[in-house]
Amino acid sequence: MSDYDRLDAWIDAHFDEEVRFLQALVRVPTDTPPGDNAPHAERTAELLRGFGFDAEKHPVPDQAVRDYGMRSITNLVVRRRYGDGGEDARPVIALNAHGDVVPPGEGWTHDPYGGEIVDGRMYGRATAVSKSDFASYTFAVRALESLGAPLRGGVELHFTYDEEFGGELGPGWLLRHGLTKPDYEIAAGFSYQVVTAHNGCLQMEVTVHGVMAHAAIPDTGVDALQGATKILAALYEQNARYASIRSQVPGITHPYLNVGRIEGGTNTNVVPGKVVLRLDRRMIPEEDPAEVEAEIRRVIDAAGRSYPGVKIEIKRLLLAQPLQPLPGNRPLVEALQKHGRAVFGEPIPESGSPLYTDVRLYCEHGVPAVIYGAGPRTVRESNAKRADEHVVLEDLRRATKVIARTLCDLLRR
């Protein structure tokens, strides 16, 4: 029996345990906002301790978390060293998944925190993105160590809690503070492609200030909502132009813009004195983020000036750089594709993603990285960020095997 067969057999024999581990993770809510995620980290560390894994707890200072708009963050790092076990043993492969998730929203037919299994699918918020990869990565490492084979280097599990707000207090915090220096990184993804590039994201808050007035005498005020509609029209007109800007990266189409939140006004009989818009501008890898931001600001300023009397404030909330692949990622890509094909019985393409992820933070620190994990072919199929999010358990099983085999290739002495 080959080492690959032994890995597969161990994962099959322990798969019920892996499923229970994932259910336990799903049953501790990590809605972000509000972003009170330290309790989930505590529970995860407790579960990992049951496997003999010592999880270092790295809490982010409370003030930094509150300033960021969240309540608590404790990032976890599990370090496993092989060979001589020295700190300089190389390569070190980091496996990163995030535990924070968007709130469930409406429309669920299953308990979003139940981990219910129906027809081979586990339902619950974060079953697909990305508590499933807490499970796939943990059990891949356990399977690897079950071989008792001579290994070199090491593996680190990075379980972090800030992907939904941009990652700066998740992996960004660990990397900036020198708490990890891996040679390679694999981040949570889906089973049917290896992602090596992704869009960037610019999020901005636009505040339109007018002057409140009684609706019976509107001429005594300045209607902030009418000023905001001018800005909205200009932004959507700009968005229509983006369809003609095409990316050359497979899996990525063109830039686009979304206004995801609007709030303002005080009552139906009052001219609105303030309206706040929040927008999300996705950038293809070929775009320059600084130029994109400057263009959006020009569009907003020009539209605001077209409605006399309003004042415009523009604040950047997030600037996530697009991901371009680092040349050193080929060992990861080739191993994942080889074993993905063997386990899934079909080619596993290399592609880009319209999402933005924490992977960019590792690459910004010079760490070659890819995205691969448990899940379907598309985000839509998983219902991630929608009602009835789920993961197909067979995808979880097979992705765990692919990760374990890949680690074996890269770390076997």
C-alpha beads as a LAMMPS data file, in Angstrom:
LAMMPS data file: protein, C-alpha beads

413 atoms
412 bonds

1 atom types
1 bond types

-500.0 500.0 xlo xhi
-500.0 500.0 ylo yhi
-500.0 500.0 zlo zhi

Masses

1 110.0

Atoms # bond

1 1 1 0.000 0.000 0.000
2 1 1 1.415 3.388 -0.994
3 1 1 1.635 6.359 1.371
4 1 1 -1.195 7.984 -0.607
5 1 1 -3.398 4.939 -0.048
6 1 1 -2.589 4.961 3.641
7 1 1 -3.482 8.649 3.894
8 1 1 -6.773 8.066 2.108
9 1 1 -7.578 5.094 4.345
10 1 1 -6.866 7.065 7.533
11 1 1 -9.128 9.911 6.386
12 1 1 -11.918 7.478 5.501
13 1 1 -11.599 5.785 8.896
14 1 1 -11.748 9.131 10.754
15 1 1 -14.232 10.944 8.538
16 1 1 -17.148 10.719 10.976
17 1 1 -14.902 12.378 13.548
18 1 1 -14.026 15.108 11.037
19 1 1 -17.713 15.750 10.391
20 1 1 -18.402 16.040 14.136
21 1 1 -15.485 18.485 14.440
22 1 1 -16.990 20.683 11.724
23 1 1 -20.438 20.514 13.328
24 1 1 -18.955 21.681 16.651
25 1 1 -17.339 24.665 14.883
26 1 1 -20.539 25.634 13.056
27 1 1 -22.534 25.557 16.300
28 1 1 -20.551 28.483 17.770
29 1 1 -21.740 31.644 15.949
30 1 1 -19.165 34.054 14.526
31 1 1 -21.409 36.665 12.899
32 1 1 -19.366 39.624 11.695
33 1 1 -20.697 42.165 12.410
34 1 1 -20.798 42.328 15.363
35 1 1 -17.561 40.341 15.241
36 1 1 -17.311 38.864 18.747
37 1 1 -15.155 35.956 17.637
38 1 1 -12.869 35.172 20.564
39 1 1 -15.319 32.569 21.993
40 1 1 -15.073 30.559 18.770
41 1 1 -11.285 30.638 18.949
42 1 1 -11.460 29.330 22.522
43 1 1 -13.738 26.473 21.462
44 1 1 -11.540 25.656 18.469
45 1 1 -8.426 25.570 20.642
46 1 1 -10.208 23.236 23.047
47 1 1 -11.165 20.855 20.235
48 1 1 -7.648 20.935 18.776
49 1 1 -6.202 20.110 22.179
50 1 1 -8.221 16.910 22.061
51 1 1 -6.180 15.918 18.979
52 1 1 -2.900 16.727 20.725
53 1 1 -2.517 20.047 18.895
54 1 1 -1.416 23.002 21.027
55 1 1 -3.004 26.140 19.584
56 1 1 -1.201 29.383 20.373
57 1 1 -3.720 32.144 21.111
58 1 1 -2.890 35.581 19.718
59 1 1 -5.529 38.076 20.881
60 1 1 -5.628 41.404 19.068
61 1 1 -5.740 44.315 21.572
62 1 1 -9.278 45.387 22.412
63 1 1 -8.834 49.005 21.337
64 1 1 -7.532 48.012 17.911
65 1 1 -10.484 45.651 17.472
66 1 1 -13.053 48.263 18.538
67 1 1 -11.500 50.905 16.285
68 1 1 -11.851 48.399 13.463
69 1 1 -15.573 47.966 14.129
70 1 1 -15.470 44.519 15.762
71 1 1 -15.687 43.229 19.344
72 1 1 -13.025 40.547 19.823
73 1 1 -10.426 38.677 17.769
74 1 1 -8.173 35.858 18.916
75 1 1 -6.157 34.328 16.092
76 1 1 -4.858 30.767 16.488
77 1 1 -1.558 29.272 15.315
78 1 1 -0.738 25.557 15.570
79 1 1 2.911 24.739 14.779
80 1 1 3.958 21.204 13.829
81 1 1 7.668 20.676 13.171
82 1 1 9.243 17.562 11.640
83 1 1 12.713 16.159 11.141
84 1 1 15.076 17.676 13.678
85 1 1 12.223 19.865 14.886
86 1 1 14.410 22.981 14.845
87 1 1 12.969 26.425 14.275
88 1 1 14.873 26.638 10.983
89 1 1 13.423 23.406 9.584
90 1 1 12.126 24.123 6.094
91 1 1 9.853 24.318 4.236
92 1 1 7.033 25.468 6.492
93 1 1 3.593 25.322 4.893
94 1 1 0.837 27.467 6.392
95 1 1 -2.791 26.412 6.040
96 1 1 -5.137 29.347 6.647
97 1 1 -8.911 29.395 7.053
98 1 1 -11.106 32.113 8.545
99 1 1 -13.804 31.580 11.144
100 1 1 -15.608 34.933 10.875
101 1 1 -18.732 34.983 8.698
102 1 1 -21.519 37.310 7.614
103 1 1 -24.762 37.053 9.629
104 1 1 -27.210 34.400 8.392
105 1 1 -29.911 36.709 7.047
106 1 1 -33.374 35.471 6.127
107 1 1 -34.741 32.541 4.157
108 1 1 -33.087 29.577 5.887
109 1 1 -34.846 26.214 5.867
110 1 1 -32.189 24.711 8.169
111 1 1 -30.797 26.012 11.453
112 1 1 -27.840 28.228 10.447
113 1 1 -25.972 27.047 13.562
114 1 1 -27.180 23.460 13.607
115 1 1 -24.731 21.623 11.373
116 1 1 -27.691 19.565 10.152
117 1 1 -26.891 16.805 7.631
118 1 1 -29.413 16.091 4.884
119 1 1 -28.770 14.035 1.731
120 1 1 -24.995 14.126 2.145
121 1 1 -24.824 17.878 2.766
122 1 1 -24.069 19.724 5.981
123 1 1 -26.047 22.962 6.357
124 1 1 -25.037 25.986 8.398
125 1 1 -23.322 29.332 8.209
126 1 1 -19.621 28.821 7.394
127 1 1 -19.992 25.161 6.439
128 1 1 -18.553 26.113 3.036
129 1 1 -16.703 29.371 3.791
130 1 1 -14.626 28.503 5.596
131 1 1 -15.001 26.449 8.767
132 1 1 -15.010 23.422 6.470
133 1 1 -11.314 24.061 5.918
134 1 1 -10.657 24.222 9.650
135 1 1 -11.678 20.575 9.369
136 1 1 -9.988 19.633 6.082
137 1 1 -6.670 21.182 7.108
138 1 1 -6.690 19.785 10.650
139 1 1 -7.484 16.254 9.523
140 1 1 -5.036 16.419 6.608
141 1 1 -2.251 17.175 9.102
142 1 1 -3.431 14.401 11.414
143 1 1 -3.464 11.975 8.479
144 1 1 0.054 13.033 7.457
145 1 1 1.396 12.441 10.952
146 1 1 -0.335 9.060 11.172
147 1 1 2.048 7.742 8.502
148 1 1 5.021 7.846 10.827
149 1 1 7.078 8.591 7.726
150 1 1 10.294 10.640 7.840
151 1 1 9.330 14.270 7.177
152 1 1 11.126 17.588 7.029
153 1 1 10.017 21.172 7.582
154 1 1 6.676 21.819 9.183
155 1 1 3.030 22.789 8.950
156 1 1 1.249 25.684 10.612
157 1 1 -2.498 25.962 10.986
158 1 1 -3.588 29.608 10.909
159 1 1 -7.188 29.935 12.044
160 1 1 -8.032 33.631 11.902
161 1 1 -11.079 35.838 12.421
162 1 1 -10.990 38.910 10.193
163 1 1 -11.577 37.930 6.569
164 1 1 -14.964 39.665 6.310
165 1 1 -13.423 43.010 7.361
166 1 1 -10.326 42.620 5.185
167 1 1 -7.863 40.404 7.053
168 1 1 -5.621 43.115 8.475
169 1 1 -6.289 41.943 12.044
170 1 1 -6.272 38.279 11.013
171 1 1 -3.360 37.022 8.881
172 1 1 -2.214 40.618 8.467
173 1 1 -1.708 40.882 12.232
174 1 1 0.224 37.622 12.455
175 1 1 2.487 38.537 9.534
176 1 1 3.148 42.161 10.556
177 1 1 4.091 41.143 14.091
178 1 1 6.487 38.425 12.974
179 1 1 4.376 35.658 14.496
180 1 1 4.728 33.530 11.367
181 1 1 7.154 33.294 8.441
182 1 1 5.997 30.389 6.282
183 1 1 7.589 29.348 2.991
184 1 1 4.263 28.472 1.330
185 1 1 0.613 29.029 2.102
186 1 1 -2.643 27.324 1.154
187 1 1 -5.848 29.187 1.996
188 1 1 -9.458 28.120 2.209
189 1 1 -11.095 27.565 -1.164
190 1 1 -13.119 25.114 -3.211
191 1 1 -12.251 21.640 -4.416
192 1 1 -12.529 21.917 -8.169
193 1 1 -9.924 24.544 -8.991
194 1 1 -6.620 25.881 -7.702
195 1 1 -6.961 29.666 -7.505
196 1 1 -3.792 31.710 -7.980
197 1 1 -5.178 35.194 -8.734
198 1 1 -8.142 37.230 -7.547
199 1 1 -9.790 40.616 -7.752
200 1 1 -8.986 43.478 -5.462
201 1 1 -11.623 45.409 -3.548
202 1 1 -12.077 49.082 -2.723
203 1 1 -14.828 49.906 -0.220
204 1 1 -15.794 53.513 0.455
205 1 1 -18.297 55.431 2.543
206 1 1 -19.835 58.519 0.974
207 1 1 -21.676 60.968 3.236
208 1 1 -23.904 63.561 1.595
209 1 1 -24.668 66.511 3.878
210 1 1 -27.683 68.720 3.202
211 1 1 -29.879 70.866 5.449
212 1 1 -32.954 69.440 7.182
213 1 1 -36.252 71.262 6.736
214 1 1 -39.959 70.683 7.243
215 1 1 -41.472 68.901 4.252
216 1 1 -44.118 71.668 4.088
217 1 1 -41.397 74.230 3.330
218 1 1 -38.723 72.196 1.494
219 1 1 -37.124 75.261 -0.073
220 1 1 -35.702 76.182 3.318
221 1 1 -33.520 73.091 3.296
222 1 1 -31.100 71.214 1.038
223 1 1 -32.206 67.673 0.179
224 1 1 -29.280 65.332 0.810
225 1 1 -31.165 62.443 -0.788
226 1 1 -31.524 64.263 -4.096
227 1 1 -27.806 64.949 -3.995
228 1 1 -27.191 61.279 -3.246
229 1 1 -29.315 60.197 -6.230
230 1 1 -27.074 62.278 -8.481
231 1 1 -24.083 60.398 -7.119
232 1 1 -25.816 57.043 -7.449
233 1 1 -26.710 57.721 -11.076
234 1 1 -23.115 58.684 -11.862
235 1 1 -21.736 55.595 -10.143
236 1 1 -24.083 53.223 -11.968
237 1 1 -23.288 54.914 -15.268
238 1 1 -19.622 54.327 -14.512
239 1 1 -20.385 50.714 -13.644
240 1 1 -21.937 50.159 -17.073
241 1 1 -18.618 51.161 -18.678
242 1 1 -16.689 48.525 -16.751
243 1 1 -18.170 45.694 -18.816
244 1 1 -15.866 46.681 -21.686
245 1 1 -12.706 46.297 -19.540
246 1 1 -11.780 42.621 -19.743
247 1 1 -9.313 40.661 -17.632
248 1 1 -6.970 38.151 -19.218
249 1 1 -7.092 35.919 -16.114
250 1 1 -9.339 32.834 -16.526
251 1 1 -12.213 32.962 -14.065
252 1 1 -12.222 36.771 -13.858
253 1 1 -14.340 38.881 -16.208
254 1 1 -14.368 42.651 -15.686
255 1 1 -14.457 45.272 -12.921
256 1 1 -17.763 46.110 -11.298
257 1 1 -19.264 48.366 -8.671
258 1 1 -22.003 47.781 -6.105
259 1 1 -23.715 50.171 -3.699
260 1 1 -24.590 47.803 -0.895
261 1 1 -25.904 50.088 1.832
262 1 1 -27.875 53.344 1.931
263 1 1 -29.180 55.067 5.044
264 1 1 -30.372 58.566 5.904
265 1 1 -33.197 60.875 6.756
266 1 1 -35.095 61.247 10.029
267 1 1 -38.795 61.061 9.154
268 1 1 -41.209 61.092 6.223
269 1 1 -42.108 64.751 6.801
270 1 1 -38.529 66.005 7.001
271 1 1 -36.226 66.919 4.110
272 1 1 -33.237 64.583 4.582
273 1 1 -30.229 66.348 6.001
274 1 1 -27.782 63.475 5.642
275 1 1 -27.500 60.337 3.522
276 1 1 -24.710 57.753 3.764
277 1 1 -23.791 55.376 0.917
278 1 1 -21.386 52.458 1.087
279 1 1 -19.933 51.136 -2.137
280 1 1 -17.798 48.197 -3.173
281 1 1 -15.578 48.447 -6.282
282 1 1 -14.014 45.163 -7.469
283 1 1 -10.714 45.537 -9.321
284 1 1 -9.339 43.029 -11.815
285 1 1 -5.675 42.037 -11.344
286 1 1 -4.582 44.262 -14.246
287 1 1 -5.892 47.466 -12.604
288 1 1 -3.931 49.938 -10.463
289 1 1 -5.791 50.402 -7.140
290 1 1 -4.582 53.998 -6.713
291 1 1 -5.921 54.954 -10.139
292 1 1 -9.213 53.174 -9.435
293 1 1 -9.717 55.076 -6.185
294 1 1 -8.819 58.418 -7.756
295 1 1 -11.334 57.828 -10.566
296 1 1 -14.160 56.939 -8.157
297 1 1 -13.463 60.061 -6.124
298 1 1 -13.593 62.219 -9.271
299 1 1 -16.942 60.711 -10.291
300 1 1 -18.441 61.312 -6.827
301 1 1 -17.103 64.865 -6.559
302 1 1 -18.393 65.840 -10.001
303 1 1 -21.839 64.395 -9.311
304 1 1 -22.025 66.106 -5.924
305 1 1 -21.206 69.481 -7.437
306 1 1 -24.111 69.067 -9.856
307 1 1 -26.579 69.486 -6.963
308 1 1 -25.905 72.864 -5.301
309 1 1 -25.805 73.104 -1.550
310 1 1 -24.727 69.598 -0.555
311 1 1 -21.348 68.799 0.940
312 1 1 -19.621 65.501 0.254
313 1 1 -17.340 63.471 2.505
314 1 1 -15.554 60.392 1.121
315 1 1 -13.859 57.861 3.392
316 1 1 -11.987 54.755 2.353
317 1 1 -13.052 51.732 4.387
318 1 1 -10.962 49.026 2.737
319 1 1 -8.381 48.681 0.001
320 1 1 -7.578 45.035 -0.701
321 1 1 -4.958 44.632 -3.411
322 1 1 -5.630 42.299 -6.338
323 1 1 -3.704 39.043 -6.207
324 1 1 -1.160 38.265 -8.884
325 1 1 0.495 34.843 -8.555
326 1 1 4.055 34.694 -7.215
327 1 1 6.362 32.528 -9.369
328 1 1 7.297 30.356 -6.384
329 1 1 3.804 28.894 -6.092
330 1 1 4.394 26.168 -8.712
331 1 1 5.162 23.343 -6.259
332 1 1 1.810 23.980 -4.580
333 1 1 -0.121 24.256 -7.835
334 1 1 1.390 21.147 -9.374
335 1 1 0.929 18.958 -6.301
336 1 1 -2.675 20.039 -5.762
337 1 1 -3.524 19.513 -9.423
338 1 1 -1.873 16.084 -9.498
339 1 1 -3.669 14.812 -6.430
340 1 1 -6.913 16.606 -7.229
341 1 1 -7.059 14.741 -10.503
342 1 1 -6.269 11.441 -8.810
343 1 1 -8.866 11.867 -6.061
344 1 1 -11.654 13.596 -8.012
345 1 1 -11.077 11.814 -11.300
346 1 1 -11.039 14.995 -13.359
347 1 1 -8.596 17.797 -14.215
348 1 1 -8.322 20.531 -11.579
349 1 1 -7.682 23.803 -13.470
350 1 1 -5.662 26.773 -12.307
351 1 1 -7.825 29.887 -12.364
352 1 1 -8.584 33.290 -10.912
353 1 1 -11.463 34.299 -8.655
354 1 1 -13.681 37.402 -8.615
355 1 1 -13.511 37.351 -4.799
356 1 1 -10.813 38.967 -2.708
357 1 1 -9.208 36.921 0.052
358 1 1 -6.629 36.918 2.823
359 1 1 -4.165 35.183 0.462
360 1 1 -3.086 38.574 -0.856
361 1 1 -1.645 39.399 2.586
362 1 1 0.693 36.397 2.487
363 1 1 1.779 37.236 -1.054
364 1 1 2.431 40.863 -0.031
365 1 1 4.897 39.396 2.486
366 1 1 6.586 37.342 -0.243
367 1 1 4.942 34.019 0.597
368 1 1 3.899 32.006 -2.499
369 1 1 0.277 31.043 -1.945
370 1 1 -2.741 29.406 -3.539
371 1 1 -6.407 28.905 -2.672
372 1 1 -7.693 25.345 -2.318
373 1 1 -10.061 23.571 0.047
374 1 1 -13.452 21.936 0.542
375 1 1 -16.391 23.107 -1.522
376 1 1 -18.221 23.110 -4.854
377 1 1 -17.283 24.564 -8.218
378 1 1 -18.748 28.013 -7.561
379 1 1 -19.615 30.259 -4.622
380 1 1 -23.235 30.301 -5.749
381 1 1 -23.508 26.504 -5.518
382 1 1 -22.403 26.633 -1.882
383 1 1 -24.924 29.366 -0.962
384 1 1 -22.073 31.157 0.819
385 1 1 -23.351 34.470 2.219
386 1 1 -26.898 33.295 1.413
387 1 1 -29.548 31.184 3.119
388 1 1 -28.909 27.445 3.444
389 1 1 -25.140 27.571 3.014
390 1 1 -23.842 24.012 2.854
391 1 1 -20.935 21.756 2.007
392 1 1 -21.179 18.406 0.262
393 1 1 -19.553 15.986 2.683
394 1 1 -17.927 13.987 -0.102
395 1 1 -16.181 17.178 -1.255
396 1 1 -14.938 17.670 2.308
397 1 1 -13.614 14.107 2.416
398 1 1 -11.883 14.319 -0.948
399 1 1 -10.411 17.777 -0.384
400 1 1 -8.911 16.513 2.887
401 1 1 -7.224 13.720 0.945
402 1 1 -5.848 16.133 -1.662
403 1 1 -4.385 18.407 1.025
404 1 1 -2.873 15.464 2.938
405 1 1 -1.276 14.030 -0.216
406 1 1 0.083 17.476 -1.154
407 1 1 1.656 17.940 2.274
408 1 1 3.164 14.479 1.972
409 1 1 4.802 15.361 -1.364
410 1 1 6.212 18.666 -0.120
411 1 1 7.390 17.509 3.312
412 1 1 8.442 13.904 2.826
413 1 1 12.171 13.591 3.374

Bonds

1 1 1 2
2 1 2 3
3 1 3 4
4 1 4 5
5 1 5 6
6 1 6 7
7 1 7 8
8 1 8 9
9 1 9 10
10 1 10 11
11 1 11 12
12 1 12 13
13 1 13 14
14 1 14 15
15 1 15 16
16 1 16 17
17 1 17 18
18 1 18 19
19 1 19 20
20 1 20 21
21 1 21 22
22 1 22 23
23 1 23 24
24 1 24 25
25 1 25 26
26 1 26 27
27 1 27 28
28 1 28 29
29 1 29 30
30 1 30 31
31 1 31 32
32 1 32 33
33 1 33 34
34 1 34 35
35 1 35 36
36 1 36 37
37 1 37 38
38 1 38 39
39 1 39 40
40 1 40 41
41 1 41 42
42 1 42 43
43 1 43 44
44 1 44 45
45 1 45 46
46 1 46 47
47 1 47 48
48 1 48 49
49 1 49 50
50 1 50 51
51 1 51 52
52 1 52 53
53 1 53 54
54 1 54 55
55 1 55 56
56 1 56 57
57 1 57 58
58 1 58 59
59 1 59 60
60 1 60 61
61 1 61 62
62 1 62 63
63 1 63 64
64 1 64 65
65 1 65 66
66 1 66 67
67 1 67 68
68 1 68 69
69 1 69 70
70 1 70 71
71 1 71 72
72 1 72 73
73 1 73 74
74 1 74 75
75 1 75 76
76 1 76 77
77 1 77 78
78 1 78 79
79 1 79 80
80 1 80 81
81 1 81 82
82 1 82 83
83 1 83 84
84 1 84 85
85 1 85 86
86 1 86 87
87 1 87 88
88 1 88 89
89 1 89 90
90 1 90 91
91 1 91 92
92 1 92 93
93 1 93 94
94 1 94 95
95 1 95 96
96 1 96 97
97 1 97 98
98 1 98 99
99 1 99 100
100 1 100 101
101 1 101 102
102 1 102 103
103 1 103 104
104 1 104 105
105 1 105 106
106 1 106 107
107 1 107 108
108 1 108 109
109 1 109 110
110 1 110 111
111 1 111 112
112 1 112 113
113 1 113 114
114 1 114 115
115 1 115 116
116 1 116 117
117 1 117 118
118 1 118 119
119 1 119 120
120 1 120 121
121 1 121 122
122 1 122 123
123 1 123 124
124 1 124 125
125 1 125 126
126 1 126 127
127 1 127 128
128 1 128 129
129 1 129 130
130 1 130 131
131 1 131 132
132 1 132 133
133 1 133 134
134 1 134 135
135 1 135 136
136 1 136 137
137 1 137 138
138 1 138 139
139 1 139 140
140 1 140 141
141 1 141 142
142 1 142 143
143 1 143 144
144 1 144 145
145 1 145 146
146 1 146 147
147 1 147 148
148 1 148 149
149 1 149 150
150 1 150 151
151 1 151 152
152 1 152 153
153 1 153 154
154 1 154 155
155 1 155 156
156 1 156 157
157 1 157 158
158 1 158 159
159 1 159 160
160 1 160 161
161 1 161 162
162 1 162 163
163 1 163 164
164 1 164 165
165 1 165 166
166 1 166 167
167 1 167 168
168 1 168 169
169 1 169 170
170 1 170 171
171 1 171 172
172 1 172 173
173 1 173 174
174 1 174 175
175 1 175 176
176 1 176 177
177 1 177 178
178 1 178 179
179 1 179 180
180 1 180 181
181 1 181 182
182 1 182 183
183 1 183 184
184 1 184 185
185 1 185 186
186 1 186 187
187 1 187 188
188 1 188 189
189 1 189 190
190 1 190 191
191 1 191 192
192 1 192 193
193 1 193 194
194 1 194 195
195 1 195 196
196 1 196 197
197 1 197 198
198 1 198 199
199 1 199 200
200 1 200 201
201 1 201 202
202 1 202 203
203 1 203 204
204 1 204 205
205 1 205 206
206 1 206 207
207 1 207 208
208 1 208 209
209 1 209 210
210 1 210 211
211 1 211 212
212 1 212 213
213 1 213 214
214 1 214 215
215 1 215 216
216 1 216 217
217 1 217 218
218 1 218 219
219 1 219 220
220 1 220 221
221 1 221 222
222 1 222 223
223 1 223 224
224 1 224 225
225 1 225 226
226 1 226 227
227 1 227 228
228 1 228 229
229 1 229 230
230 1 230 231
231 1 231 232
232 1 232 233
233 1 233 234
234 1 234 235
235 1 235 236
236 1 236 237
237 1 237 238
238 1 238 239
239 1 239 240
240 1 240 241
241 1 241 242
242 1 242 243
243 1 243 244
244 1 244 245
245 1 245 246
246 1 246 247
247 1 247 248
248 1 248 249
249 1 249 250
250 1 250 251
251 1 251 252
252 1 252 253
253 1 253 254
254 1 254 255
255 1 255 256
256 1 256 257
257 1 257 258
258 1 258 259
259 1 259 260
260 1 260 261
261 1 261 262
262 1 262 263
263 1 263 264
264 1 264 265
265 1 265 266
266 1 266 267
267 1 267 268
268 1 268 269
269 1 269 270
270 1 270 271
271 1 271 272
272 1 272 273
273 1 273 274
274 1 274 275
275 1 275 276
276 1 276 277
277 1 277 278
278 1 278 279
279 1 279 280
280 1 280 281
281 1 281 282
282 1 282 283
283 1 283 284
284 1 284 285
285 1 285 286
286 1 286 287
287 1 287 288
288 1 288 289
289 1 289 290
290 1 290 291
291 1 291 292
292 1 292 293
293 1 293 294
294 1 294 295
295 1 295 296
296 1 296 297
297 1 297 298
298 1 298 299
299 1 299 300
300 1 300 301
301 1 301 302
302 1 302 303
303 1 303 304
304 1 304 305
305 1 305 306
306 1 306 307
307 1 307 308
308 1 308 309
309 1 309 310
310 1 310 311
311 1 311 312
312 1 312 313
313 1 313 314
314 1 314 315
315 1 315 316
316 1 316 317
317 1 317 318
318 1 318 319
319 1 319 320
320 1 320 321
321 1 321 322
322 1 322 323
323 1 323 324
324 1 324 325
325 1 325 326
326 1 326 327
327 1 327 328
328 1 328 329
329 1 329 330
330 1 330 331
331 1 331 332
332 1 332 333
333 1 333 334
334 1 334 335
335 1 335 336
336 1 336 337
337 1 337 338
338 1 338 339
339 1 339 340
340 1 340 341
341 1 341 342
342 1 342 343
343 1 343 344
344 1 344 345
345 1 345 346
346 1 346 347
347 1 347 348
348 1 348 349
349 1 349 350
350 1 350 351
351 1 351 352
352 1 352 353
353 1 353 354
354 1 354 355
355 1 355 356
356 1 356 357
357 1 357 358
358 1 358 359
359 1 359 360
360 1 360 361
361 1 361 362
362 1 362 363
363 1 363 364
364 1 364 365
365 1 365 366
366 1 366 367
367 1 367 368
368 1 368 369
369 1 369 370
370 1 370 371
371 1 371 372
372 1 372 373
373 1 373 374
374 1 374 375
375 1 375 376
376 1 376 377
377 1 377 378
378 1 378 379
379 1 379 380
380 1 380 381
381 1 381 382
382 1 382 383
383 1 383 384
384 1 384 385
385 1 385 386
386 1 386 387
387 1 387 388
388 1 388 389
389 1 389 390
390 1 390 391
391 1 391 392
392 1 392 393
393 1 393 394
394 1 394 395
395 1 395 396
396 1 396 397
397 1 397 398
398 1 398 399
399 1 399 400
400 1 400 401
401 1 401 402
402 1 402 403
403 1 403 404
404 1 404 405
405 1 405 406
406 1 406 407
407 1 407 408
408 1 408 409
409 1 409 410
410 1 410 411
411 1 411 412
412 1 412 413
